[in-house]
Amino acid sequence: MSSPLISAPVLRGLLDDPHAPVVTLLDVRYRLGGPAGPGQHAEGHLPGAAYVDLDTDLAAPPAATPDGGGRHPLPATEDLQAAMRRLGVDDGRPVVVYDDWSGLAAARAWWLLRHHGHSNVRVLDGGWAAWLAGGGAVETGPVDPAPGGFTARPGRMPVVELDGVLDVDVLVDARAPERYRGEAEPMDPVAGRVPGAVNVPTTTNLTSAGTFRDAATLRALYAAEGVEPGADVAAYCGSGVTACHDVLAMEVAGIRAALYPGSWSEWSADPTRPVERG
């Protein structure tokens, strides 16, 4: 299995090589409560990288019903296809996505493209910071890519829906420990976790330099929580975005994991559903 990650030096080499395949670059800079991504993109981005809006391109509008998909529902297939075509994505052209949010937003873009049938998508390991630290070229101003021909074919990555969450053998909660334990809940009305879930916070997937840990280290990290290659495993978070980071980390480790897209924002919306704390 080829790695879902690409390092800044390797990407720089591809972009500088006139004989290498053309790479579609997607800038998914986003963070809760942080500066607006479009402004950051205009001030500087990887050459030719188109800006992707997580809230509008990589999610449907938030659902108001208890079983409606949570705060960041998966986008409709036709909407994702239209967005990716607008951003220049083609079926046969490699895609590299990056952000400045520890890979959390980039992992969502990676997962959605993989789930919808694009077989050559990688996340820039270390993101924007790694690109700058390595002396990568920076471009300013808007990017208007030529339309792509991406065809969205969902179902290529495993998904667990609301009614199957409790049947998963190992359910991984990607949130911070205090949210997992139910000591704090800054986003949703109920604190706690899905019963039986184990906790692997997204921060533990990374080194102090902000890059992903190597495959062996990640395998050991997840094995400590009962996750082994071939296991029936799924990941969730607050709204289905940052859980993609754990899915990506497990992919690096050689473990295929499902995503629970509705995550805690969907689960906790119905007060009759069981909740664990502590």
Residue, then its C-alpha position, 0 to 999 in steps of 0.5 A: m500500500s502506498s503511503p497517503l502522505i507526501s513529504a515537502p521535499v518529495l513534493r517540491g521535487l515533483l513540482d520542479d520536475p518537468h517530466a513528472p505528472v502534473v499535480t493538483l494542489l488543494d489548499v484546505r487551510y481552516r481552523l475553528g475560531g482561527p483566521a479566514g482561510p481565503g485571506q491566508h490563501a491570497e497572502g501566500h500558497l503553494p504555486g497553483a494551489a486552489y483554495v478549498d472551503l471546508d464548510t461549503d466544499l467539504a460538508a453539507p449544511p449542518a443538520a438540525t434533526p437528531d438523526g440528521g448527520g451532525r455539524h459537518p454532514l458529508p456533502a451530497t455526491e453531486d455537490l462534491q463532484a461539482a466543487m472538485r471539478r471547479l477546483g481542477v480535480d481530474d480522475g487520473r491526475p494526482v492530488v495533494v492537499y495541505d493545511d496549517w491545522s495539523g492536517l485535520a482539514a486536509a485529512r477530511a479532503w483526503w478522505l472525501l476524495r478517496h471515498h468518492g473514488h480518487s485513487n491518488v490523493r496524498v496529504l502534505d506531511g507537516g502542511w504549510a509549515a513544512w513547506l515553508a521550512g523547506g524553502g518551498a516556493v510561495e505564490t500570492g493572489p487568486v488561483d483560477p484553475a481550469p475545470g477538472g473532470f472528476t467523477a464522484r463514485p462514493g463507497r470506496m472507504p468504509v462508513v459506519e452510520l448511526d444505527g451501526v456505531l455500537d456494533v463496531d468492535v473498536l470505536v476510536d474517539a479522536r477528540a481531546p481527552e477531556r472531551y472524551r472523559g466528559e469533563a468539558e464540551p465546548m461545541d455540543p450540548v451533552a458531554g461524554r462519549v459513545p459507550g465503549a469507545v477508546n480514546v486516541p486524540t489526533t495530537t498523538n498521531l504527530t511528532s513534535a515537528g508536526t509530521f505524522r509518526d512513522a508506521a510502526t509507531l502508529r501501529a503500536l499506538y493504536a494496538a495499545e487501544g485494541v486496534e489491529p490490522g484487520a480489526d472492525v474499527a471506526a473513528y469519530c470526533g465532534s462533527g466528523v472532520t478531525a476523525c479523518h485524521d485518525v483514519l489517515a493515521m491508521e491508513v499510514a499504519g496499514i489499518r483500514a478504518a471506517l468513519y462515523p460521519g455524524s460523530w458526537s454532534e449527531w450522537s449527542a443530539d438525541p438525549t435518549r442515546p446512552v452516554e459514558r463519562g469518566 
